[in-house]
Amino acid sequence: MNQDIPSPATPLRICIAGAGAIGGTLAVRLSAAGHQVSVLARGQTLQAIRERGLTLHDLSGTTQARPAASDRPEFGVQDVIFLCAKSQDMSALLPQVAPMVGEQTVVIPTNNGVPWWYFHREGGRFDGERVKAVDPEGALAAAVPLERLIGSVLFITAEVVGPGEIRSVNPHLMVLGEPSGEMSERLLRVRAAVEAAGIEARATDRIRDKLWTKIIANISTNPLSVITQGTLEQLYGLPELREVVSQIMRETLQVAASYGARVDIDPLTFVQLGEAMGAFRTSMLQDWERGRPLELAAIGDAVLEMAERFDLPMPITRAMVSLARFRGEAARQQKEQQDNNPQPAAKAA
């Protein structure tokens, strides 16, 4: 046994890079389990964590934590680093966390969509190639050694309701897997730590199967939610929206199958499970409402790129991604105009 890696019973040094909905959820749960948690954050979130800590409202009740927080990587070498940022923010985040990565550090990206490391040790005909939509110049692959990465797929619905305050109304699930498929010691150790923190955690030797399960859920609902402003309950429940969701699922299932993925949930089950999530707004809809950049490169463009490798048409998916991009750009421009030209305060009568 490698003595340099702490055992599951030993508190781990864990950095959460990005304290949004997912990062905040992980930071609170792992802190409550006794791990030495630090948070890389900025702006109002950083200020809130320093002043009041983090608060999580989930199925376990209300839990508070006061992890160390900074906007600089000053926490020393970590055992585990969770990268909890949007895909488009990874190019700025990875160089920041690099000083905290040691020879035994495990780095776990948690973002949606197709990850930049997808073809690392994939073992197929595209082994070692790049997903250009998410890492066009190979900067992400170069920033942190790919050997340090463990893949993850998070089935956690959470929303920031205020600086340092997160609400999650569904069970937490995290699936972890080595890109090579190896059931390594470090994989099992991280899984045990996450499980002990009150998050259902599974280790798999086929992480890309679970990636495609989440990719199908993301691409079939996130862009459409921006176009319609619909909740998961509406997207999966209303007949006119459910049909669009189902068509995107069928198109994406073809892509997944072309890469040898085994998706064990059929479209009908997808729809039933999705509708049961309730009136939850997707992360992309939440970003659109705030005028933030949309995570379309990883969730949409990368899937279309992978379809093109096998000359698979995705007409419905392509249309939804294009429409969501149009709406996202319009919202971003509107927010930019509002920020540059704030309205004067109304005078009292």
N, C-alpha and C positions, 0 to 999 in steps of 0.2 A: 504493500500500500504506500502511496506517495504521502510522505509525512508533511509536505509543504502545503497540502490542501487541507483546510480545516474539516473536521468531521461534522455531520449534520447537527450534532448536539452542541457544537462550538459556535458561538455567535460569529457571524460573518461580517466582514467590512463590505458594506454594500452602498454603492452610489447610484442614486436615481437621477439620471441626466434628463431634466425636463419634468416640471411639476404641474402638468396639466391634469386632465381627468384620470388618465391611466397612471401616470407617474405618481400623482397624489395618492391614488388608491393603493399602489404598491408600497409607497413610502410609509403610509400609516399601518398597513397590515404587517409589514416586515419589522417596523419599529416596535409594534405591540408584541411581536414574537421574541423580542430581546436582541435583535441584531443591531450592529453599530451602523446606523443608516445616516447617510449624508445626501443632500439634495443640491443639484446644480440648477439654479433658477435665476430669474431676473425680474426687474420691474416691480409691479405691485405684488406679484406672487412672492418674490423674495422678501419684500418688506413685511408681508403678512406672516410668512413662516417665521421670520425673526421675532416678530412682535407677539404672535398668538399661536404659532405652530400650525399644524394641519388638522382639519376635522373631516372625518369621513362618516357619512350616513349611509349605511347599507343594511343588509338583512340581519346582520349581527347587532344592530343598534347604532349608537353614535360612539365613535372612537376618536380620541385625540392623540396626537404625537408631536414631539418637538425635536425633529431631527436637526443636525447641523446643516446650515444653508449658506451658500455663497454663489456669486456669479463667476468665480474663478476656480480652477481645479486644484484647490489647496488642501485636499483631504488625504493626500498620500496614495500609495499604491493600494488598490482595492482587490478584494477577492472576487467580487461580482459587480459589473456595471450594467444597469438596465438603460438602454437608449430609448427614452420615451418621448420622441419628437416626431413630427410629421416627416414624411419622406423628403419633402423639399427642403427641410431644415437640417438634414443629416450632413450636408457638405460643410456647414458651419459648426456643427456640434462635434463631429468626430475628431478634428484637430484639438478641440478643447479637452476632450477626455483622454487624449493620448498620454499625457504625463501620469495618469493614474493607472495605466495598463502595464502590469509587470509580466514576468514569464509564466505565472500561474493564473493570471486574471482571466475570468470568463466574461465575455462581452455579449449581451443579449439584446438585439434590436427587437422592439415590440411594435413597429409601425405596420400599418395596413398595406395591402397590395403585394405586388411581386417584389421581393427583396433584392438588393444589388448582389447578394452572395448566392443567388439561386443556383447558378451552374458550378459553384465551387464544390468539387468532389461529388458532382452529381452522378458521374459514372456512365452517362449516356453519350450520344453523338455530339452534344454541344458542351461537354465537360470543359470547364475553364473559360468559357466565353463570357461576354459581358451583356447585361441587360441595358441597352443604350438609353432607354427612356428614363431610367433612374440613376445611371452612372455613366453618362456619355463619354467622359474622358478617363474613366478608371480611377478618379480621385478618391472615391469612397473605399474601394478595394485597397488602395495604397495607404490610406490614413491610419488604419488599424489592421494588424496582420489577420488575414482570414482564418488562420489557425486558432485564433483566440475566440472565434464566434461560435455560439450555439443558437440555433434557430428557435423561434417561439411563435406560437399562434395564440392570441388572447381572445377569449370569448367573454369580454367584460363590457357591459354597457354602463358608462359613467358620464357624468356631466358636472362641470364646474358651475356652482351656483353663486360663487363669490370668491374673492382672493383667498386662497388657502382653504376653501371649503368645497367638498365634492359629495355628490349624491349618486348612489347606485342602487337600483331597485331590483336587480336580477342576480342570480348566483354567479360567482366568479369561477372561471375555468382558464387554466393556462396549460398548453401542450408544448413540451420542450423536446428538441431532437438535434443530434449532431448532423451537420450537412452530409457527412459520410455514411450515416446510418448506424454508426457504432453506438452500442449501449455502454458508454464510457463511465468511468468512476465519477468524473466531474459532472456529467449530466445527471446521474442518479443523486449526487450530493445536492445539487441546486434544486432538483425536483423535491427532495425531502425538505429542504429549507422553505420552499414556497408552500408546500402542503402544510407544514407546521404553522404557517402564518395565517391559516384559515382560508386559503385559496386552493380549490381542487386543482391538483397538478398531476399531469401524466407525462411519462417519458415514452417516446416512440422511436422506432428505427426507420420510420417512413414519414419524416416531418413534412415532406412536400405534399403528401396526400392531404394533411390537415391544412397546409397553406392554401391549397386549391379550394378546400371547403370554405375557408374564410374569404378567399378571393371571389368566389362565386357569390357569397352573401354580400360582399362589399360592392362589386361592380353592378349587381342587379338592383341595388337599392340606393347607394349613395348619390350617383349622378341624377337619378330619377327624383330623389328627395329634393334636390336643389331646384329642379324644374317645376315640381308640383308643390313644394313645401309640405309634403305629406309626412306623417309619422310612420314608423314601421307597421303599426296596426292598420293604417290606411293603405300603405303600399301593398301589403300582403292580403289585406281583407277586402278592399273595394274591387269588384270584378274588373272594371276597366283598367285599374292599375296593376292588379294581380296578373293580368294577361301579358302586360309589358314585362313585368318582372320575370315571368316564366319563360318568355322568349329569350331574354338575355341569359337566363340560367342555361337554357338548352344550347345556345351558342357557345357559352363558356365551358360547358361540360365537354364539348367536342375538343376544345383546346387542351383541357386537362388530360383527356384520354390520349391525345397525341403525344404527350410527354410521359405517358405511362403511369399517370396518377390514378389511384383507386379512391374515388369519392363514394363513401358509403351512405350518403343521404340522397334520396331521390328528390326531384323538384316538388312533389306534393308534400313530402315531409318538411322540406325547407319552408314552404309557405305556411304550413301549420305551426311550426316552431317560431317563425318570424312574427306571425300575427299575435302569438301568445306573449311576445315581448312587450306589447302594450303601446301606449302613446309616446314612444321614445323617438327623439329626433336624432338622425344619424350625425356622426361627427362632421361630415361634410356640410350638412345643412346648418349645424351650429357655426361652422366657420363662415359659411355664406352669410348668415345673419349678422355676423360681426365684421363683414367686409374683409375677411382674411383670405390669403391664397388657398385654393382648393387642392386637395391631394390627388389630383387627376393623373399625374405622371405615373405613379405606382399603381393606383387602383384601376385606371383606364388605359392609358397609353401603353404601358408595359404589356398588358394582356393582348392588346391589338398587335403589338410588335411580335409577341410570341405566336399569335395566330398566323401572321404573315410568313413565319418560317416554314409553315406547312401549307401555305396558300389557302387558308380557311377564311371564307367571308364571314364577317360579323356585322351585317347591315344595321340591325336594331341597336346593338351595343355601340357601334360607331356613331350613330345618330344621337344617342343619349349623351355620350361623352362630349360631343361637339356642342350640343345645346347647353349642357351644364357649364362648359368652358365659357360660352357666351354670357351666361347669366353671372358667372363668377367674376368675369372681367368687368361687367357693368356695375356690379356691387362694389368691386374694388375701386373703380374710378369715382363712384359716388361718395364712398367714404373718404377718398383722397381729397375730393373737392370740399367736403364738410370740414375736414381737418384743416385745410388751407384757408377756408373762409367761414370761420365759426360765426353763427348768428349772434347778434348782440342780445344781451339779456333784456327781457321785456320790462318796461317801466311800470312802476306801481301806479294805480289809478289815483 
